[in-house]
Amino acid sequence: MTERLLRTPTLHRVVRHNGLAFIGGIVADDEGLDMAGQTREVLSKLDAYLREAGSDRSKLLSVTIFITDMNVKPQMDAVWKEWLAPEDLPTRATIGVADLGGTTLIELIATAHY
């Protein structure tokens, strides 16, 4: 059975199916923050969405991160390494994109088990 959680006007933040939780489209609310600040906010939201799914960061399987400036990727990486224990690192791809709208610097999608 598929469960759709945290509905917004355009999507569900979390979709659970067959032991997996799909979490998509997480951006920072405060676009005035730098890359490190936006990354912290996005990861905090991810924690909340994982809890809603009955999961946690140790159960992440795969994360895709979109950023608008690869030159500040080291700032994002530093926050990522603070947030996640080395033994819990999922697969990950970071993709540089031209624009995420407004002054959004980072957007994240993730898959975890629960």
Residue frames as qw, qx, qy, qz and C-alpha x, y, z in Angstrom:
[[0.000, 0.888, 0.459, 0.000, 0.00, 0.00, 0.00],
 [0.392, 0.367, -0.012, 0.843, 1.21, 3.50, -0.80],
 [0.295, -0.786, -0.425, 0.339, 0.93, 6.21, 1.88],
 [0.329, 0.576, 0.099, 0.742, 1.21, 9.88, 0.97],
 [0.476, -0.642, -0.406, 0.444, 2.12, 12.21, 3.84],
 [0.249, -0.575, -0.019, 0.779, 2.43, 15.97, 4.33],
 [0.430, 0.617, 0.558, 0.351, 0.39, 17.19, 1.39],
 [0.099, -0.444, 0.046, 0.889, 1.11, 20.58, -0.14],
 [0.552, 0.602, 0.124, -0.564, -0.76, 22.20, -3.05],
 [0.553, 0.629, -0.451, -0.308, 1.60, 20.56, -5.57],
 [0.582, 0.285, -0.756, 0.095, 3.05, 17.41, -3.95],
 [0.823, -0.557, -0.098, -0.059, 3.33, 15.19, -0.90],
 [0.088, -0.831, 0.538, -0.109, 6.56, 15.75, 1.03],
 [0.256, -0.333, 0.904, -0.077, 6.82, 12.03, 1.84],
 [0.838, 0.129, -0.262, -0.461, 5.56, 8.96, -0.01],
 [0.409, -0.376, 0.818, -0.151, 5.94, 5.57, 1.68],
 [0.868, 0.263, -0.181, -0.380, 5.76, 2.34, -0.29],
 [0.953, 0.126, -0.264, 0.081, 7.01, -1.19, 0.30],
 [0.787, -0.433, -0.099, 0.428, 9.39, -0.26, 3.14],
 [0.481, 0.136, 0.117, 0.858, 10.81, 2.80, 1.39],
 [0.020, -0.855, -0.331, 0.398, 10.24, 6.48, 2.02],
 [0.477, 0.413, 0.306, 0.713, 10.67, 8.91, -0.87],
 [0.206, -0.802, -0.260, 0.496, 11.26, 12.51, 0.18],
 [0.535, 0.384, 0.368, 0.657, 11.49, 15.25, -2.37],
 [0.142, 0.738, 0.254, 0.608, 11.91, 18.89, -3.08],
 [0.530, -0.718, -0.288, 0.347, 13.37, 20.20, 0.19],
 [0.376, 0.571, -0.035, 0.729, 14.55, 23.80, 0.07],
 [0.299, -0.215, -0.482, 0.795, 15.37, 26.33, 2.78],
 [0.018, -0.851, -0.525, 0.020, 12.69, 28.77, 3.89],
 [0.207, -0.892, 0.077, 0.395, 15.29, 31.49, 4.58],
 [0.765, 0.532, 0.147, 0.333, 16.82, 32.19, 1.17],
 [0.029, 0.953, -0.225, 0.202, 18.96, 34.92, 2.73],
 [0.747, -0.526, 0.390, 0.113, 21.22, 32.34, 4.32],
 [0.173, 0.643, -0.689, -0.286, 24.54, 31.33, 2.75],
 [0.683, 0.172, -0.669, -0.236, 25.13, 27.78, 1.50],
 [0.248, 0.076, -0.860, 0.439, 26.02, 26.45, 4.95],
 [0.323, 0.089, 0.466, -0.819, 22.93, 28.02, 6.50],
 [0.711, 0.187, -0.226, -0.639, 20.58, 26.80, 3.78],
 [0.558, 0.174, -0.811, -0.021, 22.12, 23.33, 4.02],
 [0.009, 0.019, -0.793, 0.610, 21.52, 23.22, 7.79],
 [0.523, 0.162, 0.241, -0.801, 17.90, 24.25, 7.29],
 [0.706, 0.233, -0.494, -0.451, 17.34, 21.68, 4.53],
 [0.433, 0.132, -0.871, 0.190, 18.85, 18.90, 6.64],
 [0.208, 0.032, 0.637, -0.742, 16.71, 19.91, 9.62],
 [0.678, 0.207, -0.036, -0.704, 13.63, 19.62, 7.42],
 [0.622, 0.234, -0.726, -0.179, 14.86, 16.26, 6.16],
 [0.083, 0.081, -0.866, 0.487, 15.09, 15.06, 9.77],
 [0.464, 0.159, 0.406, -0.771, 11.45, 16.09, 10.32],
 [0.721, 0.291, -0.315, -0.544, 10.25, 14.40, 7.11],
 [0.442, 0.224, -0.865, 0.072, 12.16, 11.23, 7.99],
 [0.158, 0.014, 0.761, -0.629, 10.48, 11.19, 11.42],
 [0.625, 0.242, 0.095, -0.736, 7.10, 11.62, 9.73],
 [0.699, 0.316, -0.557, -0.318, 7.96, 8.59, 7.57],
 [0.913, -0.373, 0.119, -0.116, 8.90, 6.51, 10.63],
 [0.845, 0.293, -0.118, 0.431, 12.56, 6.65, 9.70],
 [0.363, -0.873, 0.117, 0.303, 15.71, 8.60, 10.56],
 [0.284, 0.844, -0.411, -0.193, 18.95, 9.75, 8.96],
 [0.368, -0.426, 0.824, 0.073, 20.70, 6.45, 9.70],
 [0.633, 0.293, 0.715, -0.035, 18.27, 4.78, 7.28],
 [0.385, 0.762, -0.174, -0.491, 19.01, 7.01, 4.29],
 [0.837, 0.139, 0.473, 0.236, 19.77, 5.02, 1.16],
 [0.493, 0.317, 0.369, 0.721, 20.27, 7.69, -1.49],
 [0.036, -0.820, -0.236, 0.520, 20.36, 11.49, -1.64],
 [0.492, 0.464, 0.336, 0.656, 20.49, 13.77, -4.65],
 [0.220, -0.730, -0.196, 0.616, 21.48, 17.38, -4.01],
 [0.439, 0.682, 0.308, 0.497, 21.08, 20.20, -6.51],
 [0.359, -0.679, -0.114, 0.630, 23.16, 23.35, -5.93],
 [0.418, 0.891, 0.175, 0.009, 23.43, 26.54, -7.92],
 [0.174, 0.883, -0.422, 0.113, 27.16, 27.16, -7.32],
 [0.948, -0.001, -0.260, 0.185, 29.66, 24.31, -7.28],
 [0.346, 0.554, -0.403, 0.641, 32.27, 26.74, -5.91],
 [0.382, -0.475, 0.423, -0.670, 30.50, 26.66, -2.52],
 [0.862, -0.075, -0.464, -0.189, 30.05, 22.87, -2.49],
 [0.479, 0.158, -0.683, 0.529, 32.75, 22.58, 0.23],
 [0.283, -0.224, 0.374, -0.854, 30.47, 24.60, 2.57],
 [0.822, -0.082, -0.159, -0.541, 27.61, 22.19, 1.89],
 [0.772, 0.138, -0.608, 0.125, 29.92, 19.18, 2.34],
 [0.160, 0.275, -0.637, 0.702, 31.15, 20.46, 5.72],
 [0.557, -0.158, 0.273, -0.768, 27.59, 20.74, 7.07],
 [0.865, 0.081, -0.377, -0.322, 26.70, 17.33, 5.58],
 [0.614, 0.206, -0.687, 0.331, 29.66, 15.70, 7.38],
 [0.122, -0.231, 0.560, -0.786, 28.66, 17.33, 10.69],
 [0.682, -0.056, 0.064, -0.727, 25.07, 16.13, 10.31],
 [0.946, 0.101, -0.182, -0.249, 25.62, 12.52, 9.30],
 [0.658, -0.523, 0.537, 0.072, 27.76, 9.86, 10.98],
 [0.157, 0.547, -0.716, -0.405, 30.38, 8.36, 8.64],
 [0.207, -0.003, 0.978, 0.011, 28.96, 4.86, 9.06],
 [0.396, 0.568, 0.639, -0.335, 25.51, 6.09, 7.92],
 [0.110, 0.492, -0.356, -0.787, 26.58, 7.81, 4.68],
 [0.738, 0.450, 0.466, -0.187, 24.13, 6.99, 1.87],
 [0.529, 0.278, 0.456, 0.660, 24.90, 7.06, -1.83],
 [0.017, 0.825, 0.221, -0.520, 24.90, 10.68, -2.94],
 [0.500, 0.385, 0.365, 0.684, 25.15, 12.83, -6.03],
 [0.063, -0.721, -0.173, 0.668, 25.57, 16.60, -6.09],
 [0.473, 0.500, 0.538, 0.487, 24.47, 18.23, -9.31],
 [0.130, -0.347, -0.008, 0.929, 25.20, 21.81, -10.32],
 [0.252, 0.678, 0.665, 0.183, 22.18, 23.61, -11.77],
 [0.230, 0.399, 0.150, 0.875, 21.73, 27.08, -13.21],
 [0.297, -0.305, 0.108, -0.898, 18.74, 28.13, -11.11],
 [0.199, -0.289, -0.916, 0.196, 16.50, 26.82, -8.34],
 [0.180, -0.779, -0.472, -0.371, 14.29, 29.92, -8.22],
 [0.365, -0.925, -0.020, -0.107, 14.78, 33.08, -6.21],
 [0.091, 0.754, -0.609, 0.230, 17.95, 32.93, -4.16],
 [0.939, -0.227, 0.220, -0.133, 17.59, 29.23, -3.32],
 [0.078, 0.715, -0.687, -0.103, 21.07, 27.69, -3.30],
 [0.004, 0.199, -0.979, 0.046, 20.23, 24.04, -2.56],
 [0.796, -0.038, -0.018, -0.604, 17.45, 21.51, -3.08],
 [0.100, -0.325, 0.934, -0.111, 17.52, 17.94, -1.86],
 [0.851, -0.042, -0.212, -0.480, 15.64, 14.70, -2.58],
 [0.129, -0.428, 0.861, -0.242, 16.15, 11.48, -0.62],
 [0.824, -0.100, -0.451, -0.327, 15.15, 7.86, -0.31],
 [0.171, -0.423, 0.767, -0.451, 15.25, 5.97, 2.99],
 [0.512, -0.230, -0.814, -0.148, 13.90, 2.76, 4.44],
 [0.425, -0.470, 0.264, -0.727, 11.67, 2.66, 7.50]]
